[in-house]
Amino acid sequence: MSECLIVGGGIIGMLTARELAREGMVVTLLERGELGQESSWAGGGIISPLYPWRYSDAVSQLASWGQQIYSGLATELAEESGIDPEWTQSGLLILDSGEEAQAQQWAQNYGQACEIIKPSLVQQLEPGLTEQKGEGIWLPDVAQVRNPRLVKALRGSLQHYAVKVLEHSEVDGLCLKDQRIEAVMVAGQKIPAEHLIITSGAWSGGLLSGLGIRIKVRPLRGQMLLFRARPGQVSRIVLSKDRYVIPRRDGRVLVGSTLEEVGFDKSTTSEAREELVGEAYRLIPSLQGCEIEHHWAGLRPASPEGIPYIYKDEKIEGLYVNTGHFRNGVVLGPASARLMADIVLKKAPIMDSKPYRICV
Ligand SMILES: Cc1cc2nc3c(=O)[nH]c(=O)nc-3n(C[C@H](O)[C@H](O)[C@H](O)COP(=O)(O)OP(=O)(O)OC[C@H]3O[C@@H](n4cnc5c(N)ncnc54)[C@H](O)[C@@H]3O)c2cc1C
């Protein structure tokens, strides 16, 4: 029997499995489809919340912890899997926010580099931008990873640490015995578990509601476009009016993203495509000459204020939850996974876990 069963093989499930397996636990990861093909594939990979000062301490603490270790984590994943997640320190340039004072205060509180820069310097940092008239907020330390590569690297790492991965295995029920987790149901079969961690992203609430547990996690759709641009055509992550461009190492540029309350509908729409194309051209006019290679949508696991649930259930022995990372699962993932592992293994936690408990 596995000591630990994890349900949901997105970034959060994979990082959690990796942390526990590194500590010597026997871990099985169950995934309904294939590893990392939902929100974790669809995201932009920015290693920072957008407008980080708009978030609570609970989110900022997880983000800061992750930002400090990400470069090393990417190197380890590349060594373990042979796949480079392309951690790249592109910096984040924020335009048109009018939130310079808040940004400076946040940077001081969290020891982050943050400069308020004149229009001429904005243009110098990103020459492809439309003519700039306002100041910009420049966060030079912000990095990015390439999501499809990150999830592949994580898959390789799980193999390296001998995590048992069962794909095409949808959990459709959780079994209890005397208020203790006993097993999960997959295609009519019971898979026993001593510890069970729910990391099922936007679908987590559905699974837990079967046990009468109500978490406030819902799907929030985000659509993205990929432009086939030239290397160097864009070199910084640029954010303006909640829309961003992210340059990848091979020159491709991602443009995102929408925020849509449409339930579990993952389809793309021509309205969103038009809107994102318009924003891309408004920011970087030269993208008009570039082919749009791909348009997709993902379902973020949205939670109140974007604060994830990372906790051990108090009533049901053996049940744990790590979900609800909303717009920030890539940046919050490493700290969330480490904190979850600390809770499962009863180790001194990397940070106070109270803000991430369920309120009943
Ligand atoms: C457009 C977009 C842009 C984003 N940009 C960023 C960004 O720049 N930076 C950042 O930090 N974050 C970003 N995010 C957010 C980030 O991608 C998510 O927070 C993160 O991927 C959540 O990971 P997860 O593992 O919880 O969920 P998911 O990746 O959705 O994984 C959950 C997994 O659980 C599986 N599952 C569900 N139910 C079951 C079941 N019953 N049995 C078995 N398996 C099950 C699913 O198939 C899925 O694979 C973005 C998201 C989107 C959509």
The ligand as an SDF file (V2000), in Angstrom:
LIG
                    3D

 53 58  0  0  0  0  0  0  0  0999 V2000
   -4.2200   31.3670  -18.6840 C   0  0  0  0  0  0  0  0  0  0  0  0
   -3.5150   31.1180  -17.3860 C   0  0  0  0  0  0  0  0  0  0  0  0
   -2.3590   31.8350  -17.0770 C   0  0  0  0  0  0  0  0  0  0  0  0
   -1.6870   31.5880  -15.8770 C   0  0  0  0  0  0  0  0  0  0  0  0
   -0.4990   32.2320  -15.6400 N   0  0  0  0  0  0  0  0  0  0  0  0
    0.1690   31.9770  -14.4820 C   0  0  0  0  0  0  0  0  0  0  0  0
    1.4310   32.5940  -14.2490 C   0  0  0  0  0  0  0  0  0  0  0  0
    1.9510   33.3220  -15.1070 O   0  0  0  0  0  0  0  0  0  0  0  0
    2.0710   32.3400  -13.0610 N   0  0  0  0  0  0  0  0  0  0  0  0
    1.5140   31.5180  -12.1170 C   0  0  0  0  0  0  0  0  0  0  0  0
    2.1160   31.3510  -11.0460 O   0  0  0  0  0  0  0  0  0  0  0  0
    0.3330   30.8950  -12.3330 N   0  0  0  0  0  0  0  0  0  0  0  0
   -0.3410   31.1110  -13.4890 C   0  0  0  0  0  0  0  0  0  0  0  0
   -1.5500   30.5040  -13.7150 N   0  0  0  0  0  0  0  0  0  0  0  0
   -2.1580   29.7130  -12.6340 C   0  0  0  0  0  0  0  0  0  0  0  0
   -1.5810   28.3330  -12.5450 C   0  0  0  0  0  0  0  0  0  0  0  0
   -1.4590   27.7730  -13.8230 O   0  0  0  0  0  0  0  0  0  0  0  0
   -2.4840   27.4710  -11.6500 C   0  0  0  0  0  0  0  0  0  0  0  0
   -2.6550   28.0930  -10.3980 O   0  0  0  0  0  0  0  0  0  0  0  0
   -1.8670   26.0890  -11.4290 C   0  0  0  0  0  0  0  0  0  0  0  0
   -1.5980   25.4710  -12.6490 O   0  0  0  0  0  0  0  0  0  0  0  0
   -2.7870   25.2130  -10.6030 C   0  0  0  0  0  0  0  0  0  0  0  0
   -2.1920   23.9470  -10.5410 O   0  0  0  0  0  0  0  0  0  0  0  0
   -3.0100   22.7090  -10.0290 P   0  0  0  0  0  0  0  0  0  0  0  0
   -2.0760   21.5650  -10.0280 O   0  0  0  0  0  0  0  0  0  0  0  0
   -3.7120   23.0480   -8.7530 O   0  0  0  0  0  0  0  0  0  0  0  0
   -4.1970   22.5430  -11.1030 O   0  0  0  0  0  0  0  0  0  0  0  0
   -4.2440   21.8010  -12.5140 P   0  0  0  0  0  0  0  0  0  0  0  0
   -3.0470   22.0730  -13.3230 O   0  0  0  0  0  0  0  0  0  0  0  0
   -5.5610   22.1350  -13.1160 O   0  0  0  0  0  0  0  0  0  0  0  0
   -4.1910   20.2700  -12.1110 O   0  0  0  0  0  0  0  0  0  0  0  0
   -5.2380   19.6010  -11.4710 C   0  0  0  0  0  0  0  0  0  0  0  0
   -5.2010   18.1820  -12.0090 C   0  0  0  0  0  0  0  0  0  0  0  0
   -6.1190   17.3780  -11.2810 O   0  0  0  0  0  0  0  0  0  0  0  0
   -6.6740   16.4400  -12.1850 C   0  0  0  0  0  0  0  0  0  0  0  0
   -7.9280   15.9310  -11.6230 N   0  0  0  0  0  0  0  0  0  0  0  0
   -9.0510   16.6510  -11.3630 C   0  0  0  0  0  0  0  0  0  0  0  0
   -9.9920   15.8670  -10.8190 N   0  0  0  0  0  0  0  0  0  0  0  0
   -9.4460   14.6280  -10.7310 C   0  0  0  0  0  0  0  0  0  0  0  0
   -9.9380   13.3740  -10.2540 C   0  0  0  0  0  0  0  0  0  0  0  0
  -11.1770   13.2500   -9.7700 N   0  0  0  0  0  0  0  0  0  0  0  0
   -9.1260   12.2880  -10.3190 N   0  0  0  0  0  0  0  0  0  0  0  0
   -7.8510   12.3910  -10.8140 C   0  0  0  0  0  0  0  0  0  0  0  0
   -7.3520   13.5510  -11.2760 N   0  0  0  0  0  0  0  0  0  0  0  0
   -8.1310   14.6650  -11.2300 C   0  0  0  0  0  0  0  0  0  0  0  0
   -6.8660   17.2630  -13.4590 C   0  0  0  0  0  0  0  0  0  0  0  0
   -7.0150   16.4210  -14.5950 O   0  0  0  0  0  0  0  0  0  0  0  0
   -5.6090   18.1080  -13.4790 C   0  0  0  0  0  0  0  0  0  0  0  0
   -4.5650   17.5310  -14.2300 O   0  0  0  0  0  0  0  0  0  0  0  0
   -2.2130   30.6690  -14.9340 C   0  0  0  0  0  0  0  0  0  0  0  0
   -3.3530   29.9320  -15.2580 C   0  0  0  0  0  0  0  0  0  0  0  0
   -4.0010   30.1410  -16.4800 C   0  0  0  0  0  0  0  0  0  0  0  0
   -5.2070   29.3140  -16.8270 C   0  0  0  0  0  0  0  0  0  0  0  0
  1  2  1  0
  2  3  1  0
  2 52  2  0
  3  4  2  0
  4  5  1  0
  4 50  1  0
  5  6  2  0
  6  7  1  0
  6 13  1  0
  7  8  2  0
  7  9  1  0
  9 10  1  0
 10 11  2  0
 10 12  1  0
 12 13  2  0
 13 14  1  0
 14 15  1  0
 14 50  1  0
 15 16  1  0
 16 17  1  0
 16 18  1  0
 18 19  1  0
 18 20  1  0
 20 21  1  0
 20 22  1  0
 22 23  1  0
 23 24  1  0
 24 25  2  0
 24 26  1  0
 24 27  1  0
 27 28  1  0
 28 29  2  0
 28 30  1  0
 28 31  1  0
 31 32  1  0
 32 33  1  0
 33 34  1  0
 33 48  1  0
 34 35  1  0
 35 36  1  0
 35 46  1  0
 36 37  1  0
 36 45  1  0
 37 38  2  0
 38 39  1  0
 39 40  1  0
 39 45  2  0
 40 41  1  0
 40 42  2  0
 42 43  1  0
 43 44  2  0
 44 45  1  0
 46 47  1  0
 46 48  1  0
 48 49  1  0
 50 51  2  0
 51 52  1  0
 52 53  1  0
M  END
$$$$
